[in-house]
């Protein structure tokens, strides 16, 4: 990124089998890092979320990050039949082939972990490094049959309430307004019927028999308190992939960009061989030295997506005072937007 300017997120389309159009977005420069969709997605709306951008922009500083909408979600066409792990592998292959990339790195988050593992097992020559976050090998182990039935029943009966419950599970450490925003995103992007189909796909996905064929260098990341996918499933995954490395992270949020996303970013970049840490402290002071403790608090709340009014309420100060803090942070960091403040917060070494 040049001069603090945020890179462009560009959305295009490619055609899968039967002419189904798949929407994909790219941002950044460098070797390809493909991040398949782990749940309901909408490229345009996701990119408007400061927390998502704060997670992706540090990665885009070193890689060309590729996202795409799952068929039937966001800007992609519907798939003609029920989707499975094989469908997800096929769509991933379609996007990679369209980009004319024979070899790339792969970051499989949440339910995208199964497809990423299956792809690496079937096409080992195409994946340079594989990173799995919040993943699992057998969806039947994610929750008991009673819990699975209850969640599916709630989503079918009342998608509004169901989306609130899912947002609370997926983003346990996020602020209330961030959860509410994501709940609205889910409702506006998918029907209750399609959300149930994706949940059922999550519970039915199983790649246990393919793990021993994964020869790609693999990093397994999992938050110890993950409320959606139990930590034991991530630990088991790492134990069953030959040579895989396990990194346990603190927190309860399932989505990588919720909660302490900076620790996820650092782990990903370090595994990709990039310098994710701050420069050595000699010469000019770091930005942590430039910002006051109060400004660091405000920067953290900006990264969580809070408005000036919400920041004021959270810290017990006037909205105008919060606005002043944000303006001084912007000046001291030499950035032009709240999004860039959020991106800096994600990159800093806490």
N, C-alpha and C positions, 0 to 999 in steps of 0.2 A: 504494500500500500504506500502511496506516494503522498508525502506532505500532509498526512492525516486525513486524506480524502477517502471516504468509504467506497469500496469497489462496487461495481454494478452487479445486481443479481438479474441475470438474463434468462427468460423463460422461452423455451422452444418446444417443438413436438417431434416425435418419431412414431413410426408405425410398427405395431406388433402383428402377430398372426391374425389374419382375417381383417386387416386394416384398422384394428383398434388403435386409436391415437393415444399415446402416452405423453403427458406433459412432464418436461424435465427442466430443471434450473441449474445454472452454473454460476459460481462466484469465485474469484481469486485467480491465482497463477501458480504454475508449478505442476508437478506430477499429479495424476488423477487420484482423488479420494472419493469413491462412490459411497453414498449414505442412503441405502434403501429405506422406504417408508416403514416405520415400525407400528403405525396405527393410523387412524383417520388423519388425512392431511389435505392441505390446500396451499399450494406453493405461494400464491399471492398473500393470503392471510397469515401464513406462518412467517413470512419475511417481514410483515408489519409488527410482529411481536418483538419488543426489545430484548427479552430474555433469549429468544431463539437466535437473534442476530449476535448477541453478546457471546453465545456459544460458538457460532459458526465463523465469525470474523477472524478470531485468532487462528483458526484452522486454515482459513482462506489466505492468510498471510504467507503460508508455506505451501499450500496445495490448491489445485483447482477442485473445489468441492462440488459434487454433483448430487442433487436431490431429485426425486421425481414423485409424482402422485400415483398412488396405487390405483389400478383400474376401478372405476366406479366412484372414485373420490376426487374432490377438487376439480382440476381442469382436465383430467383424463377421462376417456370414454369408458363405458361399462364393459365388463368382460362378458362374453356370451354364455358362460356357464359358471358354476360355483368355483371359487378360487381355492387353490391348495398350495402347499409348499412348492410343488412342481410348477404351478402357474407363476409363483413369485420368482423362481429361478429363471424361468423363461423370459419374464419381463426384465429382470436384471440383465440377462444376456442381450436382450434387444437393445437396451439403452447403451451398454458397453460397445456393442457392435456398431451402433449408429455413430458413436463418438470415435470409432476406428481406433480403439484402444485394445491392444492385445494383452496388456498387462497393467494392473492398477492395484491400489490398496483399497481395502474394503472395511467399512465401519458398520456393523450390524447392530442396531439398537432395538431392544425389546423384542417384539414378535419378528422383526427382520433378522434376528440372530439365526433362526432356523434356516431361512433361505440362504443367508450368507455362508453358513457352515456347509449346507448342501452344495452350493455353488463351488466352494473351495474344494470340497471332496471330489466333485465331478470334473472340475477344470483346474487342477492344481497349477498348471503352467500359466494361468492367467492372473493369479492373485499373488502379489508380492508380499504383502503383510495383511493379516486379518485381525481385526479388533472386534470383540464381542462385548457389548455393554448390556447389563440387565437381561441376559439371555437364559436359555434353558434348552434341554435336549428332548424332553417329553412333556407336552402340554397337559397331560393327564395329572402331572405332579404339581401343577401350578396351584390348584385349589381342590378341595374335596368335591365329590359329586353334588353334595347338598349346596355348597357355596356356589358352584358353577350354575346350578339350576336357579338359585335365588337371584344371582346377578342377571342372568339372561331373562328371567321373568320380570324383574324390575325394569329393565331396558325396554322390553316389549310393552309392558303395561303403561309406563310413564317415562318417555324418553327424556323429558325435561329433568325430572328427579334423578333418573338413571345417569344422565350426563354429569349432574352435580356430584353424585357419589363417585363416579369414575374419575372426575377431576380431583377430588379429595384424595383418592387412592394414588393416582399417578403423580400428583404434585403435592405430596404431604407437607413439604417444607416451604412451599411457596406462600406468598401473601394471599389474603382472601380475594382481592380484586384480580390477581393473576389466575386464580382457580376459576373465578366467575367468567373471566375472559375466555379461558379454554373451554369451559362448559358451553358457552355460546358458540364457539368455533365448532365443537362437535355437532351440536344441533343444526347449525347452518350448513354443514358440509355433508352430513350423512343422515339417512333416514334411520328410524329405529330398527327396521328390518335389516338394513345393511350393516348397522353396528352389531347386531346380533350375529350376523354371518361372520363378521371379522372376529368377534369374540369366540365363536365356535371354532373358527380356523385356528385361533390361538390355542384353545384347549385340545384340539385334535392333532396339531403339528407334532411330529416325532421324527427325529433324525439320529436317534441313538445308534442305529446300525451303520451310520456313515462316519461317526466320529473318529474311528481308528484309521480312516482313509484321509484325514485332514493332515497333510504334510506341510502346509503353509505355516511359517512362523506365526504363532497366535497369542494374542493377549486377551485375557478375560478380565473385564472390569465389572465389579458388582458392589452396590452399596449394602452395607451390613443390615440396615433396617428397611430395605426395599419393601414397600407395602403391597406391591403388585406381583412381583416375582421373588419368591423367598431366596434369601442369600444362599441357602444350602444347594439350590439348583445351579447357581453360578459356580460354586465351589466344586460340585460334582462334575460340571461341564469341563472345568479346567483339568480335573484329575483324569478325565477320559480322553482328552485330546493329546496325542503324543507331543511331549515337549512344551505344552502350553504354559504360559506364565499367568498366575493369578495376582491381581492387585485389588485389595479390599479397600473400599472408600467409606467414609462416614456418611450418615444421612439416611432419610426415609423416602425421599422422592424417587420415583421410578424413572421419570424422564431425565435425560442427561442435562438438559438446560434448566431444570428446576433446582432450587436449593444452591448448593455450592458447585456450580458448573465449572469453576476455574480449576478445581482439582481433577475433573474429568479431562478438561482440555490439556492440562499439563501431562497427564498420563498418556494421552493419545499422541501428543507431539513428541514426547520423549521416546516412545516406542517407534515412532516413525523416523527417529534419528534427528529430530529438530531440536534446537535450543529453546526450550519453553520457559526457562528461568530468566530472571532479571540480569542485566549486565553487572559486572563487578563494580563495587562501590569505590571508585576513585575518579576524580574529576568532578563534574557538576553533580549536585545532589539528585537523588531519585525523586520520582513524583510523590512517593510516600513521605519524603522529607518536606516537600513543598506544600502538600495539603495538611490542613489542621485536623485534629481528631474529629471535630464536628463535621468538617467537609468530607472526611472519609465515611462517616455515617451517612451523610446525604448521598454520596456517590453510590454506596451500597443500595440505598433505597431507589435511586434512579435506575440502577441495574435490574432491580426487581420489577420495574415498570410502573412505579408510583408517580402520580402527578404531584405538582407543587403543593396543592391543597392536602393531598393524602400524606405527603412527607411532613407537612406542618402538623397535622393531627397526630401522626405517629411520634414526633419528637416534642410535641407540646409547644410549638412556636407558630408565629403567624405565617400565613401563606406567602406574604411579601418577603419575609425573612428567608423562607425556603427558596424562593425565586432568586434572592440575592446570593445565597450559598451556591446554587446551581450555576449562576452566571460567573462567580469567582472561580469555581472549579473549572468551568469551560476555559476561562482565560489562563488559568495556571497550567492546565494540561495542553493548552494551545490546540483545542478542538472546537468544532463548530456546532455540534449537535448532542442531544441527550444520548442518541444511539452510540456515538463515539465515546461518551463517558462510560456507558455500559460495557462497551468492548474493552476499554482500558481496565475496568474493574475485573473483567473475566481473565485478563492476561496477567494481572499483578500477582506477585508472589506473596500470599497472605502469611 
